[in-house]
Each structure stands twice: as C-alpha cells, then as structure tokens.
C-alpha cells in the first residue's frame, strides 16, 4: 500500500526515473550484499565506518551562535573519540573515517567509502537543530519506507548539503534533495539490513538515556542519503540540539563529548556481542572514562528529565519481573510474507514462532529467561541453520531492547540478594 501511494503521488516521468534508479542500484549492489552476509556471520563485525557530519565550508547547524564551534566540529570530535575507544577495545576491528579533519566530503563519497571498504557497519554522527529553542534530546535514524512523513523535513535539511557541491546536478542526476522520493524507493534495498540497524539504534538510545542522562527521543525513520545508499547496517544519530542552550553547553564541553562518544562505543560493543553471539569483556581503559555524575547535567535538561527510579520502585519492578519474567528468543529472519511455521521452511528447526512489527513478519525460535542460555542457543542456531540469527528480548509478549531486558534481570537478581 505504501508503494502504491508513493506511485500515485509522483509524475509518470519521475516514476520511470525512479524505477530505473532502483534497477540500477540493485544491479550495482547485488554483488556486495551477497558476499557480505556470510562474512558478517562467520567473521563478525570487523569494519566500522564513522561518518562525522558536514565539514569544511559546510558548518552544519550553527547552534545559538554563542560558540565558535558548530555541528561539524562537535560531530568530528565525537567520531574521533568513538574510533579511539573502538580501536583500543578491539584490535581486530578496522575503524574507517569519512573524514579525520575539517574538510568537506560529498554525501556520495561518504557512502562510497563505506561500500568500497565492504564495511560491516556505518554510523553517521550529527547534532540537531529546531525552530523551537526548547527542543532537546537524542534520536537515532534508520532508513525505511514506513513512518517517514513526520521526518521528511529533517531529511530535506540534511540532504540539502548536496547543493553545496560542485556539479551536483551531474553527480546526483535525477535526485532532488527537496523531493526525496527516489530515496524512499531506494530503501527497498537498504531494508535488507533494517533489523540490524534497528538493534544498533536501540542500543545507542539506551546508552544515551541510561549512562548519559539524555532525553530519549527514540529510534526514527527518515530518507537520509547517507543511510540510503550504504550496503550494510547503517544509522544516523543526532547527539542533541545545538539550538537548546543547555544542550549546546553540554555538547561543547570536553566531558559532554566524551560521554556521548562513550555511549556510542558501548552501543557498538553491545551490537558486536549480539551479532557474534559472544560475551565481550570490559577493557581496562573504560575505567578511565569520566563518570557522568562528575559534571552536572544542564538545567534545561534536568527540568525535563524523568527522575530515576527509587529503591522501592526498583523492588516493585523486580517483583513484576519475578512473576512475569523477561524472555529471550533467537530471531531467524524477517519477511513481508507469511510463512507456514513448519520445520521444512526453517532449515529443519522446530518450534518457530512469528510476531509482526511495522508490516514485517519476524520469525523466532526458542524461549529462555537467561541471557547466557540465549547466547548459547544463538550459537547453536547459527551453526546449524541460520548464520545471521540474533537475540531478541520480550516482556509480556512485546519486544524490548536487550539493554532493557538485562536491566530488568539485574533488578530481579539484586532483589534476590537483598
């Protein structure tokens, strides 16, 4: 229905151009995903591209004007710090930057860098702005054909940097950043990686909220160029609003940038552990990262943040978890079509279940209440049937983030000890 509505909205000539574009892009990318899938499953997350937004003569958003630094400067500092953390924690992970200095990089070149490197992950780092000076908080975007209308203006704003490039008409032939319908069509290909992108996005938002006390504006979907033309799981994250004085102060502080970089790094670590089905130890250097309590959260944020649960509330949560525990399942695949739940359709696996999210039908196997058992089950499923299977968490039949599930489990264990 979404595609039909999309077709009805555009002219015949634009439709032809879009369909030709889809055909071209599938022809261009077909060889990349086909050999990347087994690589990701067998070897793990070994290459990550960090994309610091804007740069050079493109400053990004200027914030309130009280600071010399702009979006391009903050995004670069955070990206470099994230890369430093990943490099120190994982010697076998190749960290690739779209830029390591203040220079202008075309949007097309950013995606080309990631695709040529055959990266396993693409993370684009930005800072937000809004006409409403009180808007604040973090949000992370993935590419999708659904739920995009609310975020179309945001995408137009970010994609408009194309207009700063020389010969942009030739470079992006057929694409108008003010009418990103062609990106919507392109998202059909990027949807192959939607589940992985959503997992990383959820981890990032959890880390922002829980470890850095940022307001969580959620995981969203929008047709951004840099996460539409990559051939790997890709996200675009907004660290906060530079148009909010309190948040601008925080992101311009040394510790503020360190906290946000640490949150992205920890989310990457969670994602890597989930993809590879292993537990990752805590590197010694993490103890060097300042604790968020060392620096007060800006007043503009404190008044809007929810209070952290008190001990009584934690015990109540633990009691609920005890009577109705969190469960973990192993997700095998997602499809737009309903598949009969027989072993023959799932490489011989029995007990497959289905749940529906945003028009997609997702298939899982197994159900355990212990995360370590889930990791073991995931490893078995990958070896025998589905090499890309990953862990999902559920509470009362609804999917929740792994981070939230582990938090609830810790609350239960703490209640048992006390």
N, C-alpha and C positions, 0 to 999 in steps of 0.2 A: 504493500500500500504506500509506503514511504517513497519508493522508487517511482510509482505511478504518479503520485502527487508532484514529485520533482519534475517528471517529464512534462506534465501538464502546465507547469509554470514557465518553462523555457521555450524559446522560439525553435522552429524546425532547424534552422541553420546551427543554432547553438547546440541542439540535441545531437546533430550529426557530428559536430566537432567534439563534443563530449564523449560520444560512443567511440569515435576514432581514437580519442585520447586514452580511453580505457583499454582498447585493443592494443595500442602501442605500449602502454605501461605494463600490461600483462606479458607482452612479448619481451619487454626489456627485463622484467623482474622474474620471469618464470624460472630462470636457471639459478637465481640466488636463493629463494626460499627452499627450493627442492634439496639443495645440498647443505643448507644451513640447519635444517631441522634435526637430522641425525647428529650433526656436530654439537648442537646445543645440548642434546640429550646425553651424548656419550662423553663429552669433554667438559661440559658445564659453561659457566659464564666467564669467559676468558678475555673478552674485549669489550670495553665500555667507552662510548664517545660522550664527552662532556661538552655541551654547547653553551657558551656564555653569550647571552643575547646581545644583539646590537654591536656597537664598536666603531671606532674611527669617527667619521663625520656623521654617524647615526648615534646620537646620545641615548636613545630610548626616551623614557619619560623623565622629566626634569624635577619631579617632586614639587616641593613647596618653594624652591628657589633659595632656601636658607643654606644649602650646602653646595660646594663646588662640584662634588661627585654627583653623578647621575646613575640611571639604571645600568648603563654599560659598564661602569666602574664596579658597582656592587656585584653584579652578576659575574664579572670576571674574577674578582677576589674570592667569591664563594666557590666558583667552579675549580679554581686552582687549589683551594683548600680541600675540597672534596677529593680531587685527584691525588693530593698528597696523602690523605688518610687511606684511600683505597690502595695506593702503591705500597704504603708501609705495612698494611694488613695482609695483602695478597701479592706475593712476589710473582706469581704466575699470571696475574691479570695485567693486560696491556691497556693502559689508560691513554686515550687519544683525545686531543682537544681540537675544536674547530678554530679556536684562537687562543694564544697564550699571552697576547699583548693587546694594546689598544689599537686595533685595526679593523677596517670594515671588511666583512665577509658576506658575500651574496648568499641569500637563502638557498639557492640551488646548490652552491658549493658546500654548504653545511651538510646537506643530505648526501651529496656525492662523496664527501669524506667518509661518512658512516657506511655507505653502501660499498664503496671500493675496499674498505677495510674488512668487510664482512663481519661487522661488529655484532655482538650479542645483545647490546642494549644501547639506547640513545636517550640521554637526559638533557633537555634544554632548560636553562635557568634564566628566569626573568624577575622583574619587580612590577607590581601592578600600579594602576592609577585610576582615579574616578572623579567625576564632577562633584560627587558628594564627598566632602573632605573628612567626613566621619567614617567612611567605609574603611574596614581593616580586616586583616586575617589572611590566611594562606589557602591556596587552592591549587589543584593539580589536574591537568587536562590530558585526555586521551582522544584519539581520533575515532569518530563513529558516525554512522549515518543517522542515528537516532538522537533525539533531545538536543538538537543543535541550534534551534531557532533563538533560544534565550541567550546564546553565547555568540551569535553571528557578528554582532558589533565588535566584540573583543577580537575575534579572528580578523575582521576587516582592518582593525587598527594595527595589529601585529604584522599582517601580510602587506600592509601599505609600505613597508620599508623597501619593497621591490621598486617602488617609484624613485628611490634614491640611486638606483643602479644605472650605469650607462647601458644604453641599448637594451633596456628591459623589455621592449616590445618584441625583439627578436629572441631574447633568452627565454621569455615566458610566453611564447606565441600561443594565443588562444586563451590565456588566463588573465582575468581582470580581478585584481585584489579587492575591488569593491563589489564583485559578484562572484563569490567563491563556490558556485555550483559545481564547477569541474572538480574541486577538491572533495565535494560530497560524493561524487561518483567514484573518485579515486579511492575513497575509504573502503570500497568493496575489497580491495587487495589488502589494505592495512588491517582489516578486520580479522585476518588470519592470526594476528598477534594480539588481539584485543584482550583476551583473558590475562595474558602475561602482563600487558600494560596496566590493566586494572589492579592486578596484585601489587605491582611496584607502587602505583599511585596510592593505594590504600596504606601501604607501609609508610610512605612518605608523610601522608596526612596524620597518621597515628603518631609518628615521631615528632612532628611539629607540635601537635596538641599535647602529648604526654610529657615530652622531655624539654620542650622549649616554651611551653605555656602559650602557644599561639592560638588564636581563634581558628577553628577548623571550618572552612567554608565548603569543604567536601571535594570529592572527585567529580569532575565535569567532562563534558564532551564538546569539542568545537573543531571546525575545519582549519587548523593552523597548517601552514605549508610544511614546516619542518618536521611535523609528526605525521604528515600525509604521504610523503614520498620516500620515507625510510623503509627498508625491508628487514626490520627487526622490531621487537617490542620497544615502544617509544612513548615518552611522556614529556610534557611541558609544565614546569612548575613555577608558580608565582609566589615569591618569598614574602610578599606583603605589599602594602600600599604606601608608596613614597609621598602620596598626596595627604596622608594622615601624619600629622606632626610627630605623634608618639611613635608610630611605627617607623617613620623616617629616621628618627633619632636612634632607634634600636638598630636598624639595618646599617646605619653609618658608624656605629660603634664597633670596635675591634671584636669584643666578645659576642655581639649580635651576629656578626658574620661567621664567627667560629661556631656558635650554637647551631646556626642554620646549616652550615656545612657538615657538622657532626650529625645532624638529623638525617640529611640525605645519605651520608655514608652508612649510617646504621640501617637505614631502609634498604640500601643496596646489599648490605650484609645479610639481612633477613631474606631478601629476594633470592640471593645466590644460594643460601642454605636450602630454601624451598625448591628451587629448580634442580639442585644437585642431590637433594634428599639426604643431606648430611648435617651434623651439628658443627657449628663453627665456634672455635674457642675465642675468648676475648684477648686481643693483643695487649701487651703491656702498655703501649703508648696511650691507650684510651684513658688511663688514669691521669694523664697529663692534661686532658681536655677540661677546661674550667666548668664548674657546675653552674647551671642557670641561676641558682639561688645566690651566687656571688654578685649578681648585678640586678637591681630592681627592674621589674617589668614596667614599661612606660605607663603613666597614669591613664592615658587614653585607652589602653588595653585593659588595665585592671578593672575599670568600672564596667566593662562589658563581658569579662570572662566569667564563666561559671566557677563557683567555688569547688575546690577539690573535696571529695567525699571524706567525711569524718570517720573515726574508727567504728562508730555504731552503724554507719551506712555500709562500711566495708563488710562488717559482720553480717548485715542483712543480705548483701549481695552474695556472700559466701553461703548463707543458708539457702538462698534461691538456687545457687549453682549445685548445692548438695542434693536438693530434691529434684532438680531438673538440669542435669549436667551438660556442659558443652561436649559436642561430639565432633570427630574429625572423619572426613571421607576423602577418598582419592578420586579426583576428577580425571576422567579419561579423555573426554572430547566435548565439543560444543557443535551444534548443528542448527540450521534453520528448519530442518525437517524432523518429524517424529520418527524414531527408530524403534522397532519392536525390541523389547527387553529380553532377548533370547541369547544364550551363550554364543551361538554361531555368528551373531552380529558384533560381538565384542571379543574376538580372538579367544573364545573359549571361557571367558570369565563369567562366573555365576553371581547372582545377587545384585545385578546392576540396577541402579535407581536413576530417576530423572527429576530434575527441577527446572523451572522456567524463570528466566530473567531477561527483561527487555527484548522479548521476542525471540530469544535464543533458547534452545532446549539443551541442557547440560546433563551429562551422564557421569555418575559416580559409582564407585564400588567400595564395599566395606564400611564399617562404622565403629570407631573405637573412642574411648574417653581419655586416653593417654597419648600425649603428643609423640613421645618416643616410639610407641607402638605404631603410630601413624607414619612416622618416618620409615620404620621397618617395612610396613605394608606397602608404602610408596615404592621402596626399593624393589620389592618382590614384583609388583605390578609392572614396573619399568622393564625389569629383566625378562619377564615372561610375555608381556602383551603390548603395553603402551609406553614407549620410551620417553614420551613427553608428559606423562601423568604428574599431577602435582596435588599438594594437600589443600583441602578447603575445610573451613570450620563452620559449624552450625549451632544455633541455640534456639530451642523451641521451633525447630523447622525452618528458621530463617538463617541465611548465610551471614556470617560476621567475619571481620578481619582476623587473621591469625594472631595479630598482636592483642586484640581484644580478648580472644579466646584464652590466650596464655595468661593475661592479666586476671581473668575470672578464675582460672585454675589456681593461680598463685594465691588469690584471696581465700580460696577454699582450703588450700594447704596450710596457710597461715592460721586460719580458724581452727584447724585440727590440732596444730602445735600448741596454740594457746588454750 
